[in-house]
C-alpha cells in the first residue's frame, strides 16, 4: 500500500469525539429545523382557520340566509298571486318590498337586482288584481288583467329560480373552496408529521449502519486478531482502514503487537533451538542431555538406564593433518549416525563436548547395553569420510558404558562419571572398543586383592 494512499485514507479519518460532535450538531439542526418547520405549518393552518372562521363561514351563513329569503319571497309571491282579498294583497306586497330591501349589497348584483325585480312584479300582480276587481263588469277587461297578473307571477317565479341557481352556485363554490383549503391543510399536516416522524427513524438507521461498518467491524476485527495472537497465529490487517482515528490506532496497535509477538515467537524458537541443540551437529547439547538423563533416572521403569560415552580416536591428529573443516565433517557424519539409532527406546543422542558424544536410553540389561555399544563401534569403523579426490577417511571410536538398574537411587553425576571412567578404560585398552564400568565387578576384584 503506497504512502499516498495511506495519507489520503488518514485525511478521511475523524476522532470519536469529533464524530460525536457531528452527530450532536446534526441532531440539534434537525430538532430546530423540525420545530421551525412544524411551527410555520401550524401557524399557517391557524391563519387559514381564522380566515375561514372570519370570512368563509360568515359568507356561507349569509348565502344560507339569502337562500331562505329567496324562498320566502317565492312563498309571498305565491300568496299574493293566490290571494283574492285587497287587504291581504296589500300586506303581502309590503312584506315582499321589505324582504326585497333586506338583501345586502355583498350578496351580489344578480340577487339584489332579482329582489328588486320581485318587489316590482309583486306590485304589478297586486295592481292587476285590483284593476280586475274594479272592472268586474267588463269581462274582457278583467280577463286581460288576470293575464297580466299570471304573466307577472310567471316572471316572478322565473326570477326566483334564477336567484336560487345563483345562490346554489355561490354556496357550492364557497363550500368547495372551504373543502379544498381544509384538504390542503390536512395534506400539509400529514406530510409534516410523516416527515418529522420518519426522519429520526431514517437517521437512526443510517447511524446504526455507520456504527456497524466503522465501529463494530473494527472492534470485532481487533478482537479476532487478539484471539489469533493468543492462539500463536499471524494477525490479519483490516481490508479497509477504519474512519475513526481511535479505532484505527487500536487496530494498528493490535496488528503491530501481533507482528511483534510473531517475531518474538520466532526468535524464541531460534533461541530455544540454540539452547537445546548443538549448532554444528544438530544434536542435543550437554545441558539438554543432563536434563533428559535426570528425567530418565527418575522414571527408570524399563530395566534400567544406559549411558554410552563416545569419543573419536585420534581426533586431534585428524584436525592437524586434514584441517578443522574435515574434522567438523567427521563430527557431523558421526552425529548423523547417532541420529539413525532411533530404534533404541526413549533414546537421546547429544554432543557432550569437543569430539565426545553421548547416548542415553532405556536398556534391558548391562549386557544388552555393551552389545549396543560394540555394534556402534563397528558401524563407526565402517564409516567413510570423503576427502579431496577419491580418498576417504576411516574413523574409530572408544565407548564407555554405564548402566543403572531400575529402582536404584542412581545419581546422574555418578552415572556420567562411571561412563567417563569406562571410556578412559577403553582408551587405555587400545581404543576402538566398548567397555562397561561394572561397579560390582570392581568391588569383587578389590576384595580379592585384599584377601591375598
PEBEL-V979025 format. One record per backbone hydrogen bond with DSSP energy under -0.5 kcal/mol. CO is the residue of the C=O (numbers start at 1). NH is the residue of the N-H. E is the energy in kcal/mol with one decimal. If there is no record, write none. Layout:
co:nh:e
CO:NH:E
CO:NH:E
This chain:
co:nh:e
2:6:-2.0
3:7:-2.7
4:8:-2.5
5:9:-2.7
6:10:-2.6
7:11:-1.9
8:12:-0.7
9:12:-0.8
10:13:-1.4
14:245:-2.7
15:19:-2.6
16:20:-2.6
17:21:-2.2
18:22:-2.7
19:23:-2.5
20:24:-2.2
21:25:-2.8
22:26:-2.7
23:27:-2.5
24:28:-2.6
25:29:-2.9
26:30:-2.7
27:31:-2.5
28:32:-2.8
29:33:-2.8
30:34:-3.2
31:35:-2.4
32:36:-2.8
33:37:-3.0
34:38:-2.7
35:39:-2.5
36:40:-2.7
37:41:-2.5
38:42:-2.7
39:43:-2.4
40:44:-2.4
41:45:-2.4
42:46:-2.4
43:47:-2.5
44:48:-2.6
45:49:-2.4
46:50:-2.5
47:51:-2.8
48:52:-2.6
49:53:-2.7
50:54:-2.7
51:55:-2.4
51:56:-1.1
52:57:-3.3
55:59:-1.9
56:60:-2.6
57:61:-2.7
58:62:-2.6
59:63:-2.6
60:64:-2.2
61:65:-2.5
62:66:-2.5
63:67:-2.3
64:68:-2.2
65:69:-2.6
66:70:-2.8
67:71:-2.4
68:72:-2.4
69:73:-2.9
70:74:-2.3
71:75:-2.1
72:76:-2.4
73:77:-2.6
74:78:-2.2
75:79:-2.3
76:80:-2.9
77:81:-2.0
78:82:-2.3
79:83:-1.9
84:86:-0.5
85:89:-2.7
86:90:-2.0
87:91:-2.0
88:92:-2.7
89:93:-2.5
90:94:-2.1
91:95:-2.0
92:96:-2.4
93:97:-2.3
94:98:-2.5
95:99:-2.8
96:100:-2.6
97:101:-2.0
98:102:-0.6
99:102:-0.7
100:103:-1.0
104:107:-1.2
105:108:-1.3
108:112:-2.3
109:113:-2.8
110:114:-2.4
111:115:-2.8
112:116:-2.2
113:117:-2.4
114:118:-2.2
115:119:-1.9
116:120:-2.0
117:121:-2.6
118:122:-2.4
119:123:-1.9
120:124:-2.3
121:125:-2.7
122:126:-2.4
123:127:-2.4
124:128:-2.8
125:129:-2.3
126:130:-2.0
127:131:-2.7
128:132:-2.1
129:133:-2.0
130:134:-2.5
131:135:-1.7
133:136:-1.1
135:138:-1.0
137:139:-0.9
138:142:-2.3
139:143:-2.2
140:144:-1.8
141:145:-2.1
142:146:-2.0
143:147:-1.9
144:148:-2.0
145:149:-2.3
146:150:-2.7
147:151:-2.8
148:152:-2.4
149:153:-2.5
150:154:-2.6
151:155:-2.4
152:156:-2.4
153:157:-2.6
154:158:-2.1
155:159:-2.4
156:160:-2.3
157:161:-2.4
158:162:-2.2
159:163:-2.5
160:164:-2.8
161:165:-2.6
162:166:-2.4
163:167:-2.7
164:168:-2.9
165:169:-2.5
166:170:-2.3
167:171:-2.8
168:172:-2.6
169:173:-2.5
170:174:-2.6
171:175:-2.9
172:176:-2.8
173:177:-2.6
174:178:-2.6
175:179:-2.6
176:180:-2.7
177:181:-2.3
178:182:-2.4
179:183:-2.8
180:184:-2.9
181:185:-2.5
182:186:-2.4
183:187:-2.6
184:188:-2.5
185:189:-2.4
186:190:-2.7
187:191:-2.7
188:192:-2.4
189:193:-2.7
190:194:-2.9
191:195:-2.8
192:196:-2.6
193:197:-2.3
194:198:-3.2
195:199:-2.1
196:200:-0.7
197:201:-1.0
198:202:-3.0
199:203:-2.8
200:204:-2.7
201:205:-2.3
202:206:-2.6
203:207:-2.6
204:208:-2.7
205:209:-2.6
206:210:-2.6
207:211:-2.8
208:212:-2.6
209:213:-2.1
210:214:-3.3
211:215:-1.9
211:216:-3.0
212:217:-1.7
215:219:-1.5
216:220:-2.9
217:221:-2.3
218:222:-2.4
219:223:-2.5
220:224:-2.6
221:225:-2.1
222:226:-2.1
223:227:-2.2
224:228:-2.2
225:229:-2.4
226:230:-2.4
227:231:-1.7
228:233:-3.0
229:232:-1.5
243:14:-3.1
244:248:-2.3
245:249:-2.5
246:250:-2.4
247:251:-2.9
248:252:-2.6
249:253:-2.5
250:254:-2.6
251:255:-2.5
252:256:-2.9
253:257:-2.7
254:258:-2.7
255:259:-2.6
256:260:-2.9
257:261:-2.7
258:262:-2.7
259:263:-2.6
260:264:-2.7
261:265:-2.7
262:266:-2.5
263:267:-2.4
264:268:-2.5
265:269:-2.3
266:270:-2.3
267:271:-3.2
268:272:-3.2
269:273:-2.6
270:274:-2.8
271:275:-2.6
272:276:-1.9
273:277:-2.8
276:285:-2.1
278:282:-2.3
283:278:-3.9
284:351:-2.5
285:289:-2.2
286:290:-2.5
287:291:-2.0
288:292:-2.4
289:293:-2.8
290:294:-2.3
291:295:-1.9
292:296:-2.4
293:297:-2.4
294:298:-1.6
295:299:-1.8
296:300:-2.6
302:304:-2.4
303:406:-2.7
304:363:-1.3
305:404:-2.5
306:361:-1.8
307:309:-0.6
307:402:-2.3
308:310:-0.6
308:359:-2.1
309:400:-2.9
310:357:-3.2
311:398:-2.6
312:315:-0.8
314:318:-1.3
315:319:-2.0
316:320:-2.4
317:321:-2.4
318:322:-2.9
318:323:-0.6
319:323:-1.4
323:327:-1.9
324:328:-2.9
325:329:-1.8
326:330:-2.2
327:331:-2.1
328:332:-2.4
329:333:-2.2
330:334:-2.3
331:335:-2.1
332:336:-2.1
333:337:-1.8
334:338:-2.4
335:339:-2.2
336:340:-1.3
338:341:-1.1
340:342:-1.1
341:344:-0.9
344:347:-0.9
345:362:-2.3
348:360:-2.1
349:284:-1.5
350:352:-0.7
350:358:-2.5
353:356:-2.5
355:312:-1.3
356:352:-1.6
356:353:-1.7
357:310:-3.6
358:350:-2.6
359:308:-3.2
360:348:-1.9
361:306:-2.7
361:363:-0.8
363:304:-1.1
365:369:-1.6
366:370:-2.1
367:371:-2.2
368:372:-2.2
369:373:-2.1
370:374:-2.6
371:375:-2.6
372:376:-1.9
373:377:-1.9
374:378:-1.8
375:379:-1.9
376:380:-2.4
377:381:-2.2
378:382:-1.4
380:383:-1.2
380:395:-0.6
383:395:-0.5
384:386:-0.6
385:393:-2.5
388:391:-1.1
391:387:-3.2
393:385:-3.0
396:313:-2.6
398:311:-2.4
399:435:-2.2
400:309:-3.2
401:437:-2.7
402:307:-2.8
404:305:-2.7
405:408:-1.4
408:410:-1.8
411:415:-2.3
412:416:-2.3
413:417:-2.4
414:418:-2.2
415:419:-2.1
416:420:-2.3
417:421:-2.2
418:422:-2.4
419:423:-2.0
420:424:-2.0
421:425:-2.1
422:426:-2.2
423:427:-2.3
424:428:-2.5
425:429:-1.9
426:431:-2.3
427:430:-1.3
433:399:-2.6
435:401:-2.7
436:438:-1.3
437:439:-0.8
438:442:-1.9
439:443:-2.2
440:444:-2.1
441:445:-2.4
442:446:-2.3
443:447:-2.1
444:448:-2.3
445:449:-2.0
446:450:-1.6
447:451:-2.1
448:452:-2.0
